[in-house]
Amino acid sequence: MTPQLITYLILFISLGYIGFNLFSYYKNKNNGYGFHFKPLYLIAAGILLLISIYAIATGQTYDNLVDKINGSF
């Protein structure tokens, strides 16, 4: 798999996870059921989503951005 493909894959997986949670929330809210979500997982998925969108917009790959983040600490 190419690094660019991995970047798009991370984007779609994190977007799908967030979308599924929103769909489940609204579905359970309309049916009167309770909904239990994990805020840390949603925050992590949101961060991955933002990093992958930034990588795609700037023409970089996810691996390059992770190396830059690790290098800054």
N, CA, C and O of each residue as an XYZ file, in Angstrom:
292
protein
N       0.840     -1.179      0.000
C       0.000      0.000      0.000
C       0.888      1.246      0.000
O       1.893      1.322      0.707
N       0.494      2.184     -0.791
C       1.265      3.418     -0.845
C       0.915      4.308      0.341
O      -0.180      4.202      0.894
N       1.824      5.174      0.731
C       1.539      6.071      1.860
C       0.340      6.995      1.605
O      -0.395      7.325      2.536
N       0.142      7.409      0.360
C      -0.998      8.266      0.049
C      -2.308      7.499      0.234
O      -3.295      8.067      0.701
N      -2.324      6.234     -0.121
C      -3.512      5.401      0.065
C      -3.812      5.210      1.546
O      -4.974      5.201      1.953
N      -2.774      5.058      2.345
C      -2.957      4.916      3.789
C      -3.553      6.191      4.377
O      -4.385      6.129      5.282
N      -3.130      7.344      3.866
C      -3.678      8.617      4.336
C      -5.172      8.700      4.052
O      -5.944      9.100      4.922
N      -5.586      8.328      2.852
C      -7.007      8.326      2.518
C      -7.780      7.284      3.319
O      -8.929      7.512      3.698
N      -7.150      6.148      3.572
C      -7.796      5.099      4.361
C      -8.044      5.568      5.789
O      -9.110      5.311      6.348
N      -7.079      6.245      6.379
C      -7.257      6.790      7.724
C      -8.366      7.827      7.735
O      -9.153      7.885      8.680
N      -8.436      8.651      6.688
C      -9.496      9.649      6.588
C     -10.867      8.991      6.560
O     -11.760      9.394      7.307
N     -11.046      7.995      5.719
C     -12.364      7.363      5.578
C     -12.754      6.543      6.805
O     -13.929      6.500      7.169
N     -11.794      5.899      7.440
C     -12.112      5.115      8.643
C     -12.523      6.033      9.786
O     -13.513      5.768     10.468
N     -11.769      7.113     10.002
C     -12.128      8.028     11.089
C     -13.429      8.762     10.794
O     -14.225      8.991     11.705
N     -13.661      9.133      9.544
C     -14.914      9.772      9.170
C     -16.086      8.801      9.334
O     -17.163      9.194      9.782
N     -15.877      7.548      8.974
C     -16.918      6.538      9.150
C     -17.237      6.284     10.609
O     -18.401      6.097     10.963
N     -16.226      6.274     11.459
C     -16.441      6.063     12.895
C     -17.247      7.210     13.502
O     -18.195      6.983     14.253
N     -16.865      8.432     13.172
C     -17.592      9.592     13.687
C     -19.014      9.622     13.134
O     -19.963      9.912     13.862
N     -19.156      9.323     11.850
C     -20.488      9.301     11.237
C     -21.385      8.235     11.833
O     -22.573      8.470     12.056
N     -20.820      7.060     12.093
C     -21.611      5.986     12.693
C     -22.072      6.359     14.095
O     -23.207      6.071     14.474
N     -21.202      6.995     14.863
C     -21.599      7.418     16.208
C     -22.682      8.476     16.169
O     -23.611      8.436     16.976
N     -22.583      9.422     15.247
C     -23.637     10.435     15.119
C     -24.956      9.813     14.689
O     -26.015     10.162     15.211
N     -24.889      8.888     13.732
C     -26.094      8.199     13.280
C     -26.732      7.417     14.422
O     -27.948      7.469     14.607
N     -25.920      6.695     15.185
C     -26.442      5.918     16.310
C     -27.045      6.822     17.372
O     -28.070      6.491     17.968
N     -26.409      7.967     17.610
C     -26.914      8.902     18.605
C     -28.294      9.418     18.204
O     -29.228      9.381     19.004
N     -28.423      9.897     16.974
C     -29.714     10.452     16.548
C     -30.797      9.383     16.436
O     -31.963      9.641     16.732
N     -30.410      8.186     16.010
C     -31.376      7.091     15.922
C     -31.891      6.713     17.308
O     -33.097      6.557     17.499
N     -30.995      6.567     18.267
C     -31.401      6.215     19.630
C     -32.149      7.355     20.305
O     -33.045      7.113     21.114
N     -31.799      8.573     19.990
C     -32.489      9.726     20.565
C     -33.939      9.785     20.070
O     -34.851     10.066     20.846
N     -34.143      9.520     18.784
C     -35.498      9.544     18.227
C     -36.342      8.373     18.718
O     -37.558      8.506     18.853
N     -35.722      7.240     18.985
C     -36.464      6.066     19.449
C     -36.631      6.040     20.961
O     -37.334      5.174     21.483
N     -36.013      6.955     21.666
C     -36.150      7.025     23.115
C     -35.212      6.115     23.883
O     -35.407      5.899     25.079
N     -34.199      5.577     23.220
C     -33.235      4.713     23.898
C     -32.055      5.545     24.386
O     -31.824      6.658     23.913
N     -31.327      4.997     25.322
C     -30.124      5.663     25.802
C     -28.974      5.446     24.838
O     -28.988      4.522     24.024
N     -27.997      6.299     24.940
C     -26.828      6.191     24.071
C     -25.588      6.366     24.927
O     -25.501      7.296     25.729
N     -24.637      5.477     24.754
C     -23.384      5.525     25.498
C     -22.248      5.684     24.495
O     -22.041      4.818     23.645
N     -21.520      6.778     24.593
C     -20.391      6.972     23.697
C     -19.112      7.116     24.500
O     -19.138      7.403     25.697
N     -18.014      6.915     23.833
C     -16.700      6.996     24.467
C     -16.011      8.270     23.978
O     -15.536      8.329     22.844
N     -15.959      9.285     24.838
C     -15.441     10.572     24.366
C     -13.977     10.536     23.950
O     -13.585     11.268     23.041
N     -13.161      9.707     24.586
C     -11.752      9.647     24.191
C     -11.583      9.071     22.793
O     -10.718      9.512     22.036
N     -12.411      8.082     22.448
C     -12.354      7.521     21.099
C     -12.792      8.555     20.064
O     -12.216      8.636     18.979
N     -13.814      9.345     20.401
C     -14.267     10.379     19.475
C     -13.219     11.477     19.310
O     -13.014     11.981     18.206
N     -12.557     11.847     20.404
C     -11.495     12.850     20.315
C     -10.339     12.325     19.468
O      -9.805     13.049     18.628
N      -9.955     11.072     19.686
C      -8.871     10.475     18.901
C      -9.243     10.386     17.431
O      -8.413     10.671     16.568
N     -10.471      9.999     17.132
C     -10.913      9.933     15.741
C     -10.947     11.326     15.123
O     -10.615     11.488     13.949
N     -11.340     12.323     15.892
C     -11.343     13.699     15.387
C      -9.946     14.201     15.082
O      -9.730     14.874     14.074
N      -8.990     13.876     15.953
C      -7.604     14.283     15.713
C      -7.055     13.595     14.471
O      -6.396     14.232     13.649
N      -7.322     12.299     14.328
C      -6.879     11.582     13.127
C      -7.516     12.164     11.874
O      -6.867     12.275     10.834
N      -8.780     12.534     11.976
C      -9.475     13.124     10.838
C      -8.827     14.446     10.443
O      -8.589     14.688      9.260
N      -8.542     15.297     11.412
C      -7.920     16.589     11.113
C      -6.510     16.431     10.537
O      -6.134     17.149      9.610
N      -5.738     15.501     11.080
C      -4.384     15.277     10.567
C      -4.432     14.755      9.134
O      -3.652     15.192      8.288
N      -5.333     13.832      8.859
C      -5.400     13.291      7.504
C      -5.928     14.326      6.504
O      -5.480     14.354      5.358
N      -6.871     15.173      6.920
C      -7.339     16.247      6.024
C      -6.204     17.229      5.746
O      -6.030     17.672      4.611
N      -5.433     17.570      6.776
C      -4.294     18.462      6.587
C      -3.258     17.836      5.649
O      -2.694     18.517      4.793
N      -3.014     16.537      5.819
C      -2.037     15.845      4.970
C      -2.492     15.847      3.513
O      -1.679     16.058      2.612
N      -3.758     15.619      3.277
C      -4.267     15.601      1.906
C      -4.242     17.004      1.308
O      -3.899     17.173      0.138
N      -4.606     18.015      2.107
C      -4.656     19.388      1.599
C      -3.268     19.923      1.258
O      -3.120     20.703      0.317
N      -2.251     19.512      2.013
C      -0.893     20.002      1.766
C      -0.091     19.096      0.843
O       1.037     19.430      0.482
N      -0.650     17.964      0.459
C       0.048     17.058     -0.449
C       1.068     16.175      0.234
O       1.883     15.544     -0.439
N       1.044     16.114      1.537
C       1.954     15.248      2.270
C       1.261     13.925      2.555
O       0.095     13.729      2.215
N       1.997     13.031      3.181
C       1.398     11.772      3.604
C       1.264     11.772      5.118
O       1.881     12.577      5.816
N       0.461     10.869      5.599
C       0.255     10.743      7.043
C       1.556     10.388      7.744
O       1.826     10.878      8.841
N       2.370      9.535      7.114
C       3.644      9.132      7.705
C       4.584     10.322      7.869
O       5.276     10.427      8.881
N       4.618     11.222      6.883
C       5.478     12.410      6.984
C       5.054     13.298      8.143
O       5.896     13.819      8.873
N       3.751     13.470      8.310
C       3.265     14.313      9.391
C       3.554     13.708     10.764
O       3.903     14.428     11.699
N       3.409     12.391     10.886
C       3.713     11.730     12.164
C       5.201     11.871     12.485
O       5.566     12.081     13.642
N       6.061     11.758     11.474
C       7.500     11.951     11.707
C       7.795     13.378     12.154
O       8.629     13.582     13.036
N       7.127     14.373     11.564
C       7.330     15.765     11.970
C       6.841     15.996     13.402
O       7.487     16.702     14.176
N       5.716     15.406     13.743
C       5.192     15.548     15.103
C       6.143     14.896     16.103
O       6.440     15.480     17.145
N       6.618     13.700     15.796
C       7.561     13.032     16.701
C       8.874     13.779     16.799
O       9.494     13.791     17.863
N       9.315     14.404     15.716
C      10.553     15.159     15.733
C      10.474     16.446     16.524
O      11.498     16.957     16.978
N       9.277     16.977     16.695
C       9.145     18.233     17.414
C       9.156     18.050     18.935
O       9.259     19.026     19.678
N       9.051     16.823     19.386
C       9.055     16.594     20.834
C      10.342     16.001     21.267
O      10.531     15.737     22.454
